Amino acid sequence: MTIDPRTALADDDPDVEAYTRSRRMLFGIAYRILGNAADAEDVLQETWVRWQLCDRGAVREPAAFLATTTTRLAINVLTSAHTRRETYIGPWLPTPVDTSSDPTLGAERAEALALATLLLMERLTPTERAAYVLREAFVYPYARIAEVVETTEAAARQLVSRARKHLAGDARRGVSLEAQRLFFQAFLDAARSGDTAVLERMLATDAVSYTDGGGAVHRTARRPIRSRDKLVRFLLGISKWFWGDVTLQPVRANGQEAALLSREGRVFALLTITLEAGAVSQIMWVMNPAKLGAIAPAEGARQGPLGAELSDVYL
């Protein structure tokens, strides 16, 4: 029988203490590799099981053992997850997590945490993604990365280099949280009021909107809405009916400003934007109820769809 380390008394068991001391870091690794909080929690549970079953007396560095186990398990899960995502209904977005109290989510740096970056990382292979996460977010030396992903140090360098090249267009870096917060608020004001002139100024020419309903929310746009002109028409159209009874709750999601949207006390979406070169390049609507549990408050708001359609009728 396994023991849940979150309910065990760490002070009574040094093995539990070793795990709980590393847990936030382990979640940070698994979440960045997988882009899904529930899958990351499953990986951590399996890591805990393996920690219980191994010869712990032979482990010289528990934190290193746990991180290696977590990374390898996450690589395996991501490989199968990529296959599942090929049949995902509509756009797939990462599961948002609340970073209000932990801006870097267990990492030494806040790299590879923004939803837009996690989405961009989908183009990487599982091993490239793991190597990139360990290097950029947790500042692992290449020799250590090589041990974790079971390759040579030269190959580890190549994995990180290829990942960086794939992400070279990631212009989100360098945007301050305050700038993103102010821009997000201005965008919300313009979207809710249907201010066409302001929206045209704020949106990049090639801006895109993704709505992740996962097939669980009816009449959501099942393909991205691309280009400033189409997005302005879409936002203008829904401004006439969508926002009237919606309550917005500010939240820090994946290190960026976002808003939880609710009707009648039921959270039905998380909305955030990506800011690049002084313009909105991406709008992300996470509406799949299964993905809201990691960030919607446990009390004061229920989760699930409630008249939360965002159809593509205005395309």
Protein Blocks (a to p, Z undefined) as FASTA:
>chain_A
ZZdfklpcfklomklmmmmmmmmmmmmmmmmmnopaklmmmmmmmmmmmmmmmcfklpmb
lmlmmmmmmmmmmmmmmmmmmmmmmmpgcjdddddddfklmmngopabfghkbfklmmmm
mmpcfklmmmmmmmmmnopafklmmmmnopafklmmmmmmmmmmmmmmmmkgopafklmm
mmmmmmmmmmmnopaklmmmmpcfkbccdddekopaghiafbdcedjklmmmmmmmmmmm
mmmmpccddddeehiacddddeehiafbdcddddeehiafbdcddfbfklmmmmpcfbhp
acddehiaccfklZZ
